[in-house]
């Protein structure tokens, strides 16, 4: 299996792994969400990441992260809490890459996901910086 096949064909497994980990983390603001809400939010993030990998462009991911940052900022989330949630999602992706992607494609897949997630975090922090100044 390739990374793109994983992202398209194992969506439910990735989302479940990430949601379960986020629930166990007991992050103050995320505890207010139902598991179904967390699932939906992670689905949107995964969709944006998948498009980024598929198109080799992070435009859609950047747009999603700007929207997510605006929403989380207005709800009183600290950027560290959002970053932990993104880290949890990245960990779920890495786990599934290690479990399901062909061995000769795992390192390249992990490298690509790390680059994409790094861009997402940078976009989120950049948007937070703008919001805090206004």
C-alpha positions in Angstrom: 0.0 0.0 0.0 1.2 3.5 -0.8 0.7 6.6 1.4 -2.0 8.0 -0.9 -3.8 4.6 -0.8 -3.6 4.7 3.0 -5.0 8.3 3.1 -7.9 7.3 0.9 -8.7 3.8 2.0 -8.0 3.8 5.7 -9.6 7.1 6.7 -11.8 5.5 9.4 -8.9 3.8 11.1 -6.7 6.9 11.1 -9.6 9.0 12.4 -10.4 6.4 15.1 -6.8 6.2 16.3 -6.4 10.0 16.4 -9.8 10.5 18.2 -9.1 7.9 20.8 -5.7 9.4 21.5 -7.1 12.9 21.8 -9.8 11.8 24.2 -7.2 10.1 26.4 -5.1 13.2 26.4 -7.8 15.1 28.4 -7.0 18.5 26.8 -9.2 21.1 28.6 -10.9 22.7 25.6 -11.2 19.5 23.6 -12.9 17.7 26.5 -15.9 20.0 25.7 -16.3 18.3 22.3 -18.2 15.1 21.7 -16.3 12.3 20.1 -18.4 12.7 17.0 -17.3 16.4 16.8 -13.7 15.4 17.1 -14.1 12.8 14.4 -15.6 15.4 12.1 -12.8 17.9 12.7 -10.2 15.2 12.2 -11.9 14.2 8.9 -11.6 17.7 7.7 -7.9 17.8 8.6 -7.3 14.5 7.0 -9.1 15.6 3.8 -6.9 18.7 3.7 -3.7 16.7 4.3 -4.7 14.2 1.6 -5.3 16.9 -1.0 -1.9 18.5 0.0 -0.1 15.1 -0.6 -2.1 14.4 -3.8 -1.6 17.8 -5.4 1.8 18.5 -4.0 0.4 21.9 -2.8 -0.7 23.0 0.6 -3.1 25.7 -0.5 -6.2 23.8 0.8 -4.4 22.9 4.0 -3.3 26.5 4.6 -6.9 27.7 4.1 -8.2 25.0 6.5 -5.6 25.9 9.1 -6.5 29.6 8.9 -10.1 28.8 9.5 -9.3 26.4 12.3 -7.1 28.9 14.0 -9.7 31.6 13.8 -12.3 29.2 15.3 -10.0 27.9 18.1 -8.8 31.4 18.9 -12.3 32.7 19.3 -13.1 29.7 21.6 -10.2 30.6 23.9 -7.8 27.7 22.9 -4.1 28.3 23.5 -2.0 27.5 20.5 -0.2 24.8 22.5 -3.4 22.9 22.9 -4.1 23.0 19.2 -0.5 22.0 18.5 -0.9 19.0 20.8 -4.0 17.9 18.9 -2.2 18.2 15.6 0.7 16.2 17.1 -1.7 13.5 18.1 -3.1 13.4 14.6 0.4 13.1 13.2 1.2 10.3 15.5 -1.9 8.4 14.3 -0.8 8.9 10.7 2.8 7.7 11.5 1.4 4.6 13.3 -0.8 3.7 10.3 2.0 4.3 7.9 4.2 2.0 9.9 1.5 -0.7 10.1 0.0 -0.5 6.6 2.2 1.2 4.1 4.7 -1.0 2.2 8.0 -1.2 4.0 10.0 0.3 1.2 7.6 3.3 1.1 7.3 4.0 4.9 10.2 6.4 5.4 9.2 8.5 2.3 5.6 8.6 3.6 6.6 9.6 7.1 8.9 12.3 5.7 6.1 13.7 3.5 3.6 13.7 6.3 6.1 15.4 8.7 6.6 18.2 6.1 2.9 18.7 5.5 2.1 18.7 9.3 4.9 21.2 9.9 3.4 23.5 7.3 0.0 23.1 9.0 1.5 24.0 12.4 3.4 27.0 10.9 0.2 28.3 9.3 -1.7 27.9 12.6 0.9 29.7 14.6 1.1 32.5 12.0 -2.7 33.0 12.1 -2.6 33.0 15.9 0.1 35.7 15.8 -2.1 37.9 13.6 -5.2 37.3 15.7 -3.4 38.2 19.0 -2.2 41.5 17.5 -5.7 42.6 16.4 
